[in-house]
Amino acid sequence: MEEFLLTLHILAAGTWIGANVVQFVVTPRVGGAGAEVAAHWHRTAVSLGLKLYTPAAILLVITGFGLVGVSDGLYEMSDPFVSLGFLTVIVGAALSMRVFAPLGRRIADTYERGGDTGPLERRRATLAGVDTLLVVVTVAAMVAKWGA
């Protein structure tokens, strides 16, 4: 059971990191394809919150609880790497709902109006970098089992 839960846990974390990397690669390129394409991309990125990131986050939480549960007391919810994992999911969810979704919609609207998206896109990229760094640090903490 532990291997199954760990596999799902790793796949969910990989989905989060992978989707972030795809957005880092694609987003800077879409502006050159025209406002309609760029606006559509940003709306698609917003929809990833519900269709990809949310299921991955739910799977991370469920499998995280499960992994602690099957560890026979080896790991506790209070272990730093476990706490960091839950904190990362909470921060990621908050960023998604309160920052990335509204910002993505604003960027798409600005493209459609023909406005300057530069400052908005720089803000989004910076926060996406913070989100990705937090996930990568959390993965390192999980692998090394910090504090356990």
Long-range contacts (C-beta under 8 A, 24 or more apart in sequence): 1-66, 1-70, 2-67, 2-70, 2-71, 5-63, 5-66, 5-67, 5-70, 6-63, 6-67, 8-59, 8-63, 9-59, 9-60, 9-63, 9-64, 9-67, 11-59, 12-56, 12-57, 12-59, 12-60, 12-63, 13-56, 13-60, 13-135, 13-138, 13-139, 13-142, 15-52, 15-56, 16-53, 16-56, 16-57, 16-60, 16-92, 16-135, 17-132, 17-135, 17-136, 17-139, 19-48, 19-52, 19-53, 19-56, 20-128, 20-131, 20-132, 20-135, 21-132, 23-48, 23-128, 24-125, 24-128, 24-129, 24-132, 27-121, 27-124, 27-125, 31-111, 31-117, 31-121, 35-111, 35-112, 35-114, 36-111, 36-112, 38-107, 38-108, 38-111, 38-117, 39-107, 39-108, 39-109, 39-111, 39-112, 40-108, 42-104, 42-105, 42-107, 42-108, 42-111, 43-104, 43-105, 43-108, 45-100, 45-104, 46-100, 46-101, 46-104, 46-105, 46-108, 49-96, 49-97, 49-100, 49-101, 53-92, 53-96, 54-93, 54-96, 57-89, 57-92, 57-93, 60-85, 60-89, 61-86, 61-89, 74-148, 75-145, 75-148, 79-145, 79-146, 79-147, 79-148, 80-141, 80-146, 80-147, 80-148, 81-138, 81-141, 81-142, 81-144, 81-145, 81-146, 81-147, 81-148, 84-137, 84-138, 84-141, 84-146, 85-138, 85-141, 85-142, 88-134, 88-135, 88-138, 91-131, 91-134, 92-131, 92-134, 92-135, 95-127, 95-131, 99-127, 100-124, 100-127, 100-128, 103-127
